[in-house]
Amino acid sequence: MSNLAINTAQNVNLDYKLIGLGERLLAFLIDGIILFTYMSIMENLVSISDIFEIDDWGKRGLLGLITLPALFYSVLCHIIFEGRTIGKMIMKIKVVRIDGSPTQWYNLFVRWMLRLIDIWMFFASIGVLSILFSDKKQRVGDSAAGTVVISTKNKHKISSTILEDLVEDYEPVFTNVTQLKDKDVRIIKEAFTIAKKTNDYKTFILLRKKICEILNIESKMYDKDFVETILKDYNYYTQSM
């Protein structure tokens, strides 16, 4: 299994599973089936157009018009669904930038343009070989766009990774902690857990500073106690919702 080490704003490495050829090929085949089904239906509709006495030029124009969504299917899906096509959703994989951050439209457009080299030239051999021999399992389009394909599968739901043990009579300290999102709290907890194991006080300071900036709060607590309280308060309020 290949993992991508991603550096968070708190300088903590988080590992994400990189996806190789197998799952990407299955996602590609699923998308291919979807496109084949779409085109078959559209061609049948064009054939039915004989009823309306449309001439050959009209049929060609109509066929060209309905072919456009299929031509831009990949890039549009990746942009709309944040790095995923329907096939990738089913396979639970997605495209992200190499630093783990979400892709922008221009990353996805570059990646899509280079499908010509990766997939359609030489029977996809260039794309296959580049994935097999790349350290980060990137095809040519990925290398040019600065992207990788990662797994989105989780053994547990996000909520289970951010839970804190709370006593029955726990009293929260920071009422506006719900301004944070699950994603933010997950990163905070992962960084906090690693920092506790290594006594990384620099990370405690960075976490405290970032949280205070986001929530616009101040506290006289020690950095470690402050972050732990934030995590407990977040769980208190979200579990009560």
C-alpha positions as CSV (number, residue, x, y, z in Angstrom):
1,M,0.0,0.0,0.0
2,S,1.4,3.4,-1.0
3,N,0.6,6.4,1.2
4,L,0.9,10.1,0.6
5,A,2.3,12.1,3.5
6,I,0.5,15.4,3.7
7,N,1.7,18.3,5.8
8,T,-1.0,20.2,7.6
9,A,-0.8,23.8,8.7
10,Q,0.3,22.5,12.0
11,N,3.3,20.6,10.4
12,V,1.8,17.2,11.2
13,N,2.0,14.5,8.6
14,L,-1.3,12.8,7.7
15,D,-1.2,9.7,5.5
16,Y,-3.6,9.1,2.7
17,K,-3.8,5.9,0.6
18,L,-2.7,6.5,-3.0
19,I,-4.8,4.6,-5.6
20,G,-3.0,2.6,-8.2
21,L,-4.2,1.1,-11.5
22,G,-6.8,-1.4,-10.5
23,E,-9.4,0.8,-8.8
24,R,-8.8,3.6,-11.3
25,L,-9.4,1.2,-14.2
26,L,-12.7,0.0,-12.6
27,A,-13.8,3.6,-12.1
28,F,-12.9,4.3,-15.8
29,L,-15.0,1.3,-16.9
30,I,-18.0,2.3,-14.9
31,D,-17.8,5.8,-16.4
32,G,-17.5,4.1,-19.8
33,I,-20.6,2.1,-19.3
34,I,-22.5,5.3,-18.3
35,L,-21.3,7.1,-21.4
36,F,-22.1,4.1,-23.7
37,T,-25.6,3.9,-22.2
38,Y,-26.1,7.7,-22.7
39,M,-24.9,7.6,-26.3
40,S,-27.0,4.6,-27.2
41,I,-30.1,6.3,-25.9
42,M,-29.3,9.5,-27.7
43,E,-28.6,7.7,-31.0
44,N,-32.0,6.0,-30.7
45,L,-33.6,9.4,-30.1
46,V,-31.9,10.7,-33.3
47,S,-33.3,7.8,-35.2
48,I,-36.8,8.6,-33.9
49,S,-36.3,12.1,-35.3
50,D,-37.2,10.7,-38.7
51,I,-40.8,11.1,-37.6
52,F,-40.3,14.8,-37.6
53,E,-38.7,14.8,-41.1
54,I,-35.4,16.3,-40.0
55,D,-32.8,16.4,-42.9
56,D,-29.3,15.0,-42.7
57,W,-27.7,18.3,-41.6
58,G,-30.3,18.6,-38.9
59,K,-29.5,15.1,-37.7
60,R,-25.8,15.8,-37.7
61,G,-26.3,19.0,-35.7
62,L,-28.5,17.2,-33.2
63,L,-26.1,14.4,-32.8
64,G,-23.2,16.8,-32.3
65,L,-25.2,18.7,-29.7
66,I,-26.0,15.6,-27.7
67,T,-22.4,14.3,-28.0
68,L,-21.0,17.4,-26.2
69,P,-22.0,16.3,-22.7
70,A,-20.2,13.0,-23.3
71,L,-17.1,14.7,-24.6
72,F,-16.8,16.9,-21.5
73,Y,-18.2,14.4,-19.1
74,S,-15.0,13.7,-17.3
75,V,-13.8,17.3,-16.7
76,L,-17.3,18.5,-15.8
77,C,-17.9,15.7,-13.3
78,H,-14.5,16.3,-11.7
79,I,-15.2,20.0,-11.3
80,I,-18.8,19.7,-10.1
81,F,-18.2,16.7,-7.8
82,E,-14.9,18.0,-6.4
83,G,-12.4,15.6,-8.0
84,R,-14.7,12.7,-8.7
85,T,-16.7,11.2,-11.6
86,I,-19.6,8.9,-10.9
87,G,-17.2,5.9,-11.4
88,K,-14.8,7.4,-8.8
89,M,-17.7,8.0,-6.4
90,I,-18.7,4.3,-6.6
91,M,-15.1,3.2,-6.1
92,K,-14.7,5.8,-3.3
93,I,-11.7,7.5,-4.8
94,K,-11.0,11.1,-5.7
95,V,-8.5,13.5,-7.3
96,V,-6.7,16.0,-5.0
97,R,-3.7,18.2,-5.3
98,I,-0.4,16.7,-4.3
99,D,-0.5,18.6,-1.0
100,G,-3.8,17.0,-0.2
101,S,-5.9,20.2,-0.7
102,P,-8.9,20.2,-3.0
103,T,-8.4,20.6,-6.7
104,Q,-9.1,23.8,-8.7
105,W,-10.7,23.9,-12.1
106,Y,-7.4,24.5,-13.8
107,N,-5.8,21.4,-12.3
108,L,-8.7,19.3,-13.5
109,F,-8.7,21.0,-17.0
110,V,-4.9,20.2,-17.5
111,R,-5.5,16.7,-16.3
112,W,-8.4,16.2,-18.7
113,M,-6.5,17.7,-21.7
114,L,-3.7,15.2,-21.2
115,R,-6.1,12.2,-21.4
116,L,-5.2,12.4,-25.1
117,I,-1.7,11.2,-24.3
118,D,-2.5,9.0,-21.3
119,I,-5.6,7.2,-22.5
120,W,-6.3,7.7,-26.2
121,M,-2.7,7.4,-27.6
122,F,-1.1,4.0,-27.9
123,F,-4.1,2.2,-26.4
124,A,-3.6,3.8,-22.9
125,S,-0.2,2.3,-22.5
126,I,1.4,5.6,-21.6
127,G,-1.1,6.2,-18.8
128,V,-0.8,2.6,-17.5
129,L,3.0,2.6,-17.5
130,S,3.2,6.1,-15.9
131,I,0.9,5.0,-13.0
132,L,2.8,1.7,-12.5
133,F,6.3,3.3,-12.4
134,S,5.4,6.6,-10.6
135,D,6.2,6.8,-6.9
136,K,2.9,8.7,-6.4
137,K,1.0,6.6,-8.9
138,Q,0.5,9.5,-11.2
139,R,-0.3,9.4,-14.9
140,V,1.2,12.1,-17.2
141,G,-1.9,14.3,-16.6
142,D,-1.5,14.0,-12.9
143,S,2.1,15.0,-13.0
144,A,1.4,18.0,-15.2
145,A,-1.6,19.1,-13.1
146,G,0.1,18.5,-9.7
147,T,-2.6,15.9,-8.6
148,V,-2.9,12.4,-7.2
149,V,-5.7,10.0,-6.8
150,I,-6.5,9.0,-3.2
151,S,-8.9,6.7,-1.4
152,T,-11.9,8.3,0.5
153,K,-12.8,5.1,2.3
154,N,-12.9,5.4,6.1
155,K,-13.0,2.5,8.5
156,H,-15.1,4.7,10.7
157,K,-17.3,7.7,10.2
158,I,-15.6,11.1,10.8
159,S,-17.8,11.6,13.9
160,S,-16.3,8.5,15.5
161,T,-12.8,9.9,15.1
162,I,-13.5,13.2,16.9
163,L,-15.4,11.9,19.9
164,E,-14.2,12.7,23.4
165,D,-15.0,11.1,26.7
166,L,-17.3,13.5,28.6
167,V,-18.4,13.2,32.2
168,E,-22.2,13.4,32.7
169,D,-22.0,16.8,34.3
170,Y,-19.5,18.3,31.9
171,E,-19.8,22.1,31.6
172,P,-18.6,23.6,28.3
173,V,-16.3,26.6,28.3
174,F,-16.4,28.0,24.8
175,T,-19.9,28.4,23.5
176,N,-18.9,29.4,19.9
177,V,-16.9,26.3,19.3
178,T,-19.7,25.1,16.9
179,Q,-18.3,27.5,14.3
180,L,-15.7,24.8,13.6
181,K,-16.6,22.0,11.2
182,D,-16.1,18.3,11.5
183,K,-13.2,18.5,9.1
184,D,-11.5,21.1,11.2
185,V,-11.9,19.2,14.4
186,R,-10.7,16.0,12.8
187,I,-7.4,17.7,11.8
188,I,-7.1,19.4,15.2
189,K,-7.6,16.1,17.0
190,E,-5.1,14.2,14.8
191,A,-2.5,16.8,15.2
192,F,-3.2,17.1,19.0
193,T,-3.0,13.3,19.5
194,I,0.4,13.1,17.7
195,A,1.7,16.1,19.6
196,K,0.7,14.5,23.0
197,K,2.6,11.3,22.1
198,T,5.8,13.3,21.2
199,N,5.4,16.2,23.7
200,D,5.5,18.5,20.7
201,Y,4.7,21.8,22.5
202,K,5.3,23.8,19.3
203,T,2.3,22.1,17.8
204,F,0.1,22.9,20.8
205,I,1.0,26.5,20.4
206,L,0.2,26.5,16.7
207,L,-3.1,24.7,17.3
208,R,-4.1,27.2,20.0
209,K,-3.2,30.2,17.8
210,K,-5.2,28.9,14.8
211,I,-8.2,28.0,16.9
212,C,-8.2,31.5,18.6
213,E,-8.0,33.2,15.2
214,I,-10.9,31.2,13.8
215,L,-13.2,31.5,16.9
216,N,-11.9,35.0,17.9
217,I,-11.4,34.0,21.5
218,E,-8.8,34.3,24.2
219,S,-8.0,32.1,27.2
220,K,-5.5,31.9,30.1
221,M,-5.5,28.1,29.9
222,Y,-2.2,26.3,29.1
223,D,-2.0,25.4,25.3
224,K,-2.5,21.7,25.8
225,D,-5.5,22.1,28.2
226,F,-7.0,24.7,25.9
227,V,-7.0,22.4,22.8
228,E,-8.4,19.5,24.8
229,T,-11.2,21.7,26.1
230,I,-12.0,22.9,22.6
231,L,-12.4,19.2,21.5
232,K,-14.6,18.4,24.5
233,D,-16.7,21.5,24.0
234,Y,-17.2,20.7,20.3
235,N,-18.3,17.1,21.2
236,Y,-20.6,18.4,24.0
237,Y,-22.5,20.7,21.7
238,T,-22.6,18.5,18.6
239,Q,-23.8,15.5,20.6
240,S,-26.6,17.6,22.0
241,M,-27.9,18.7,18.6
